[in-house]
Amino acid sequence: MSALILALVAGAAVGLALGGLGGGGSVLAVPALIYLLGFSPVAATTASLIIVAATSLTSLLAHARDGHVRWRAGLLFAAAGIVPAMLGGLAARDIPAPVLTTAFSVIAALAAWRMLRPGRSAEDSSVQPARAAGAGAGLGAVTGVLGVGGGFLAVPALVGALGLRMKAAVGTSLLVITINSVAALATRTGTADGLDWAVIAPFTGAAILGAWDGKRLAAKLSGNGLQRAFAYVLLVVAALMLIDSLI
């Protein structure tokens, strides 16, 4: 199968995850770029940030138009997590890869378990700045250590810590992902040389189109249905990464 077709298929899957679930884009994009398209790990993470940032921004605009973005909560999360994410990224250099992979799988499994638990029936409309900032800082630290966009953790955090309903959490997480991805790209200017734009461009285009389909799919599902779907995606990712760390 040609690289172009693989890029289009993988991009569509990433877009569906971001548009419908508000996260999981980098979790899907990085393995696809490495194992299907032959990118090095460094190039794959940089390319993933480009793809996820563009796709998240496009999907964010659509969710904002429908009123599914809680701007205050999202900005507090993103702002509070920038510095911890940078510090976490520095610490990750001294952590063995198998340890990082195992930690990633454990965090993903815990997030899935929390999403499958009965949640609050109503949204807490009064966001507490200290609580949002604390959760955002913790999310940023974990994101920095694990080297992913953080959407798969942002959605459970927004639901569990702030009581947002699933659709609002999905839309708000896209704001967090966009800001975090752009901030991370600003520190990766030296790794952008030599990227295969003939692959990245169609990958990004397919992801943007897939995000629109994901958003339409999300509109047809109940909040509980979305929450369960997201949790099962996390469980699959956790299991695959744990197996990979043990091999």
C-alpha positions, 0 to 999 in steps of 0.5 A, spaced: 500 500 500 502 506 498 504 511 503 499 516 500 493 511 501 496 510 508 497 517 510 489 518 508 487 512 512 491 514 518 489 521 518 482 520 517 482 515 523 486 521 527 481 526 525 475 521 527 478 521 534 479 528 535 472 530 532 468 525 536 472 524 542 476 530 543 482 526 544 487 520 542 489 524 536 497 524 538 496 517 541 494 514 534 498 519 529 505 517 532 504 510 532 502 510 525 507 515 522 513 510 525 510 503 524 506 505 517 510 511 514 517 510 516 518 516 520 523 516 526 520 517 533 523 524 533 520 526 526 513 522 528 512 526 534 514 533 531 509 531 525 504 529 530 504 536 533 503 539 526 497 534 524 494 535 531 494 542 532 491 543 525 486 538 526 484 540 533 484 548 531 479 546 525 474 542 530 475 547 535 472 552 531 466 547 529 465 545 537 465 553 539 460 555 534 455 549 537 456 552 544 460 546 546 467 550 549 468 552 556 473 557 554 474 559 561 476 552 564 480 551 557 484 557 558 485 555 565 487 548 564 492 550 558 495 556 561 496 552 568 499 546 564 505 549 560 510 550 565 509 543 568 509 540 561 516 543 559 519 541 566 516 534 565 519 534 558 526 535 561 525 530 566 522 525 561 529 525 558 532 521 564 527 516 564 527 509 560 523 508 554 519 502 557 518 505 564 515 511 560 510 506 556 508 502 562 506 509 565 502 511 559 498 505 559 497 505 567 495 513 566 490 511 560 487 505 564 486 509 570 482 515 566 478 509 562 476 506 569 474 513 571 470 515 565 466 508 566 464 510 573 457 513 574 458 521 573 455 527 575 448 528 572 449 536 571 454 540 569 457 545 574 457 552 571 461 555 576 468 554 574 473 554 580 479 557 578 484 554 583 481 547 581 481 548 574 488 550 574 491 545 579 488 539 574 491 543 568 498 543 572 497 536 573 495 534 566 501 538 563 506 535 567 503 528 565 503 530 558 510 533 558 513 526 561 509 522 556 510 526 550 503 526 547 498 532 546 494 530 552 487 530 549 485 523 552 487 525 559 484 532 558 477 529 557 476 525 563 480 531 567 474 536 565 469 531 566 471 529 573 475 535 576 470 540 573 463 536 572 463 538 565 458 534 561 461 529 555 460 534 549 462 540 553 469 536 555 470 534 548 469 541 545 473 544 551 479 539 550 480 541 543 482 548 546 487 545 551 490 540 545 491 546 540 494 551 545 499 545 548 501 543 541 502 550 538 507 551 545 510 544 544 512 546 536 515 552 539 520 548 542 521 543 536 523 548 531 530 544 530 526 538 529 522 540 523 528 540 518 527 534 513 520 532 515 516 529 509 511 534 507 508 529 501 506 525 507 504 530 512 500 534 508 495 529 506 495 526 513 493 533 515 488 534 510 484 527 511 485 528 519 481 535 518 475 532 514 475 526 519 474 531 524 468 533 521 465 526 520 467 525 528 463 531 530 457 529 526 458 522 529 458 525 536 452 529 535 448 523 534 450 519 540 448 520 547 453 523 552 454 517 556 455 513 549 461 518 548 463 517 554 463 509 554 466 509 547 472 514 549 473 509 555 474 503 551 478 507 546 483 508 552 483 501 554 485 498 548 491 503 547 493 502 554 493 494 553 497 495 546 502 499 550 503 495 556 504 489 551 509 493 547 513 495 553 513 488 556 516 485 549 
